[in-house]
């Protein structure tokens, strides 16, 4: 009878050891994924900043091209009106 208990205890110890090893493995994987996630979030933020800079450059060059071209008068007026509306909106927000 006592041998039976010893076998059961031995079996429980083996399973606990397995569980602990799996837990450590999952814990390590979780840390790795968290680090990778942080790096990807940082990369996304950098790409977003680059995108906004390029978008501003594009809009500026588009605006400059509209001012220079003969056919761009209407486009230039439209862009200027849009900018004036944005400035007015900002002023309104500041006055609140």
Secondary structure by P-SEA (a helix, b strand, c coil): caaaaaaaaaaaaaaaaaaaaaaaaaaaaaaaaaaaaaaaaaaaaaaaaaaaaaaaaaaaaaaaaaaacccaaaaaaaaaaaaaaaaaaaaaaaac
